[in-house]
Amino acid sequence: MSETLHGACLCGQVTFDVHEPGAMGFCHCTRCQRWSGGPGLPEVEVDEANFEVTAGQELIRHFTEEGFSGVGFCSSCGSSLYAFGDGKYYVSAGTLRGLEREPEYHMMVAYKAPWDVISGDAPQFPESPPAA
């Protein structure tokens, strides 16, 4: 059975589908802190071929910085939509309706904000989790 999650930005002009989503992780790096304005970003992994923009493609803007994953956001409302690189999208969990998951891991914990208290039983990795 195939799972599809539906996502949207804050203003609703950008919508997308995530087919066959992978793991949900939480990145605590300083880039994700600045991008989200919070302790980091919970993200759902999906193969590039399984991410489909269904409306508002013309509103999506990308920011890229050498040595890092690129990020996509809505140019109308500023919503953080996804990070991308290496054939994958890392979709911001807060944009996905009906998502009923908990993080399977926390990454970049060595860079978390001092006020960020991580709860739950998911494994915590100082940098990236080991390759599967």
Summary of the structure (lengths in Angstrom):
residues: 132
radius of gyration: 14.2
end to end distance: 22.5
largest distance: 41.5
contacts: 377
relative contact order: 0.25
helix: 14%
strand: 39%
